[in-house]
Amino acid sequence: MTATILVTGGTGTLGRQVVPLLVDAGAKVRLLSRNAHESADGIDYVTGDLLKGDGVAAAVGGAELVLHLAGGPKGDDVATGHLADAAARAGVRHLVYISVIAADRIPLGYFKAKADSEQIIAESGIPFTTLRAAQFHDLAFTAVRTLAKLPVVPNPGGVRLQPVDVRDVAARLVELTLDEPAGPVPDLAGPTVYGLDELVRSYLQATGKRRPLLPVRLPGKVGKVYRAGANLTFDGTQLGTRTWEQFLAERLG
């Protein structure tokens, strides 16, 4: 495998798992970053800002494949638009995008930006692959650790999650990137569905902490869709192999 692959978000939680796999597969990896880095370990760093559009055309130039992992709390659709425009002009032959399960169903800005980004890519004219994944174990861990710092832990009733290990997502993305464009592919979620209270209790038990859980009701449309399980997916879903319990044991040593 000798194709040049431009990776956005290559220094993030997911990117740190994906990039070494691409290098091991023999790909020429070009990593887009806002900050300058010395090229090393088979990775060529280029500087640019997806949100502003600065340096994006130069970064994409000569790349046959683009793996778009970059994301943030705001502006994902804007960044994706800049990247897709540059990729289309450069004749990129495959654009791979990581999205989130239920992007079009959860009434929150982050999810809407992901759904809008999916549409931008689908309408870009570039052959593409989009993978929707569940929230990573890392994000669930950060959430429950934050909750566990409170003297009384709020427990939104009916909220269930199906967290997936970032390594499982990374491996799947590398497979998809090195394969032919496939459009929207089956979602990738963790092997087990948990109530949020189960995640909190397992964390408390693993850390030896004691906290009372206070039942609360998640209000509004967001609460309604979560209680209906709109953030979960089952039909046609691919499941990761690593469980929350395994992740927790690794993280806590």
N, C-alpha and C positions, 0 to 999 in steps of 0.2 A: 504494500500500500504506500504510494508515494504522492498522493494528492495533497495539495495545500489546503488546510482547514483553518478558517478563521473562527476563533472561539471568543464569544463575548461572555463576561462574567466568569472568566477562568480562574480568578483568585477567590471566588466565593466558596461557600460550603459545598455546593455541588461541583463547581469547576475544579476544585482541588482533588476531587475523586476522578473526574472525567479526563482531565488533561494527561495524567500519567498513562492511562489506558490507551489513549490515542497514540501517544509516543511509542508505547510498547508495540502497538499494531503497525508501526512503521510510517505513520502519517507525519507530514510536515506541518507542525502546529504553529499558527500565528495567533498570538493572544492580544486582544485589544484591551487596553487599560487607560484610565485617565492619567496615571502617573507613569513616568519613565522607568524602565527596568532594563538591566543588562541581559541580553539574550544568553541563555544557558540551558543545559540539559535537554537539548533538542527543541527548545521553544524560542521562537522569534517574537519579541514583544514590539508592539506598535502603540503609538499614543493617539487617543481620540476621545471624544465625548459624545456618547449616543444621544443624550438629551438635547444638546446644543447642535448636534450634527457635525461638529468640528472633527476633521480628520477621518471621517467614516469612509468616504469614497476612496481615499488612499489606502486605508486598512483593507478594504474589500478587494481592491484591484489585484488581479492575478490569483485570487482564491477560487478554487473550484467548488468548495463546500463551505457552508457557514452553519455553525452550531450556536444558536442564540440562547444563552443561559442567563444573561444579565437581567436583573429585576430589582425592584425597589418598592417602597410604599406608595410612590406616586410617579406618574409619567411613563409607565411601561409602554403604553400605546404610542406615545410620541417617539420614544426611543426606537420602538419597533418600526415605525413608519420611516424614520431616517435610514435605518439599516436596510429595510426592504427596498427602498428607492435606490440606494447605492448598489445593492446586490443585483437588482434588475438591470441597471445600466451596465454593470460589469459582466453580465452574462453568467452569473453563478448558476450551477446546474442542480444544486440541492440545498435547500434551506431547512434546517431542523430547529424546531421550537419546543421548549418545555413550558407547559401551561399547568393549570391546576384543575383538579376534578371539580365539577359543578361551577366552572367559571361563568356560565350563562344562567345560573340559578340563584346564586347567593347575592343578595342586594347590598353589597359593600363595594366601595370604590376600587379596592385592589382586585377583586374578582372581575369587575366590569372592565378594567383596563386589560386584564388577561384575555377576556372574551373579545374585546376590540382588537387586540393584537393578533389573535387567531384569525379574525376576519381580514385584517390588513394583509397577513401573509397569504391567506387563501386567495385573495383577489390581486396579488402582486404579479401574477403571471409566471412566477418562479416555481418549478417543481419543488414540493415541500413535504415535510413530515411533521405532524404535531402530536406530541405525547402529553396527555394530562396525567399528573401524578397527585397522590394524596399528600398531605402535609408530612414533612420529614419528622422522624423521631427527634431530631435536634430541636425543631420548633416546639414540639410537644413537651420536650424536656425543659426548655426555657420557660414555657408557660406554667408548668406545674411547679417548677422551682420558685418562680415568682410568687405564685399563689401560696406556697408553703411557708413563705416568710411572714404571712399575715397571722395574727393570733387566732383568728377564726377564718377558715377558708370557705369562700362562697362556692356553692355547688349548683350550677345551672342545670335544673332537671331536664332529662331527655336529650342532652347533648352527647352525641356519640362521635367517635373519631376512628379512623382506620389508618394510623400513621405507618409510613413506609420508610425503610432504611435508605439513606442517601446512596449507599454503595450499590444497592439493587437498581436504583434509578440510573446511576452512572453507567452501570454495565449495559442496561437496556438502551440508553441513549447512544452509546458507542456502537452497538449493533445496528441501530437504526441509521446512524450517520454513515456508516460504511456500506449500507445496503442501498437499494434504489428508493427513490421518493415513494411514499405510501399514503400521503394525505393524513387524515386523522386516523390514528391507530388505537387499539384498545387501551383503556385507562390502566394505570399501574398503581395498586394500593398495597397496603400491608396485609399479612395473612390473617389478622384478627381485628375484629371490631370491639372497641372498648367504650364504656361510658367514661365521661371525663372524670367522674368520681373514682373509677377504678384506676385511672392513671395517677391521680393524686394519691390515693391510698397506697399504691405500690411504691411510689416515690417516698412517701413518709415512712413506710415500713423499711425500705432499703437504707434510709438515712437515719433510722432510729428516732425520728421525730414524732411527736404527738400533737395533733391539731384537730379540734372539732370542725366538722363540715356543716355549713349552714345552707339548707336548701333555699335557692332563689329561682325566680322565673326570668329567663332571658326575654326581654320585651320586644315588641314590634315585629316587623316582617322578618328580621334576622332570626329572632327566636323561633318564629313559626316554621321557617324552612329548615332550621337545624333540628327541631323536634320531629319534623316529618322525615328526617334522614336524607334531605336533598343533597347533602355533602358526601353521601356514601354512594358507592356504585358497585354493582354485583354482576349484572349480565354482561358477558364478554370481557370481563375485567381480568387482567393478569395480576397475579399476586407475587409480592416479594417473598423472600425466604427467611429473612431475619425478623424476629419478633421484638416487641417492645421490651419484654423481659430480658432478652439477650443484650439489647442495646443498653438497658439500664445497668446491667451487671458490668458491662464493659466501661461505661462512662464513669461509674462510681468505683471501679477498681475492685 
